[in-house]
Amino acid sequence: MAIKAIKPGKAVRGSTTGRPVMLMLDLLGRRWVLRILWELRGEALNFRALQSACGGLSPSVLNTRLAELREAHLVEQRPDEGYALTASGRELLNHMTPLTIWAESWAKTL
């Protein structure tokens, strides 16, 4: 599985401009990315613990997604601890809280 470069100005799904918001939406829309970020919200996890927490994620896909998230500076690998969110990764999850609240309200209208 090839790693797609995370670079502003590069065309992504749905956008030829490569605007940062489109880049982020493309990254977040990749399979398992949101789950990986969610599972890292608490403490650092080693590869096996993260794979187990994600329930059913293949090692090759997890490796690919972790590489993409490290390239995007959302996840870091810490010696003797495993994988953890960076400050930017934590900030991203904080910004997603209002979207979660909105989605809950929106779901009630469906």
Secondary structure, DSSP 8 states (H G I E B T S, - for coil): -------TTS-BTTBSS--HHHHHHHHHTSTTHHHHHHHTSSS-B-HHHHHHHHSS--HHHHHHHHHHHHHTTSEEEETTTEEEE-HHHHHHHHHHHHHHHHHHHHHHT-
